[in-house]
Amino acid sequence: MADNVSVSDETTDETPSCSAKGCRAAAVWVLAWNNPKIHTPERRKTWLACEEHREHLSQFLDVRGFLKDVVTLAEWESAGSAADR
């Protein structure tokens, strides 16, 4: 982990963390994806990303044709709450 990461960037048990291998930073982004060979078109799997890893994880999924959407975690949670109503 980089020495310049502040304690406030670290996650707690309640804070979602980045999906990048070895990263413990708080997630800021949701990368919604789908593997069309094994998932139905409407199914969405998610990876979470911190600011540092959003681009790398997005490119990994996009190059494979899996990336469907990238939104902030706050937007994703708001959309989920609205869908539950």
C-alpha positions in Angstrom: 0.0 0.0 0.0 1.3 3.5 -0.8 2.7 5.5 2.0 0.7 8.6 0.9 -2.7 7.0 1.6 -4.4 8.6 4.5 -6.2 6.6 7.2 -9.5 8.1 6.0 -9.0 6.3 2.7 -8.9 2.9 4.5 -12.1 0.9 4.8 -13.9 -0.2 7.9 -16.1 -3.3 8.2 -19.1 -1.3 7.0 -17.3 0.5 4.1 -17.2 -1.2 0.7 -13.7 -1.6 -0.5 -12.0 -1.6 -3.9 -12.1 -4.9 -5.8 -8.5 -4.5 -7.2 -6.2 -7.2 -5.9 -4.6 -6.1 -2.6 -6.3 -2.7 -2.5 -8.1 -1.8 0.8 -9.1 1.7 -0.2 -12.8 2.8 0.1 -14.8 2.1 -3.1 -16.1 5.2 -4.9 -17.2 3.6 -8.2 -19.4 0.7 -9.3 -18.4 -1.1 -12.5 -21.4 -3.1 -13.7 -20.6 -5.9 -16.0 -21.9 -9.0 -17.7 -20.3 -11.9 -19.4 -22.7 -12.6 -22.3 -21.4 -16.2 -22.6 -22.7 -17.1 -19.2 -25.1 -14.4 -18.0 -28.5 -13.3 -19.3 -28.5 -9.9 -20.9 -30.2 -8.1 -18.0 -27.9 -9.6 -15.3 -25.3 -7.3 -13.8 -22.3 -8.3 -11.8 -20.4 -5.6 -10.0 -16.9 -4.7 -9.1 -16.1 -1.8 -6.8 -13.3 0.6 -7.5 -11.4 3.3 -5.7 -10.3 6.4 -7.7 -6.9 4.9 -8.4 -8.1 1.6 -9.8 -11.3 2.7 -11.7 -9.6 3.2 -15.1 -7.6 -0.1 -14.9 -10.5 -2.2 -13.8 -12.8 -0.6 -16.4 -10.3 -1.2 -19.2 -9.9 -4.9 -18.1 -13.7 -5.4 -18.4 -14.1 -3.3 -21.5 -11.5 -5.0 -23.6 -13.4 -8.3 -23.0 -16.7 -6.7 -23.9 -18.1 -7.2 -20.4 -18.3 -3.6 -19.1 -21.9 -2.2 -19.2 -21.8 0.8 -16.9 -19.7 2.9 -14.5 -21.4 4.9 -11.9 -20.5 6.3 -8.5 -21.3 4.1 -5.5 -23.7 6.8 -4.2 -25.6 6.7 -7.5 -25.7 2.9 -7.5 -27.0 2.8 -3.9 -29.6 5.4 -4.7 -30.9 3.5 -7.7 -31.1 0.3 -5.6 -33.1 2.1 -2.9 -35.5 3.5 -5.5 -35.9 0.1 -7.1 -36.9 -1.3 -3.7 -39.8 1.1 -3.3 
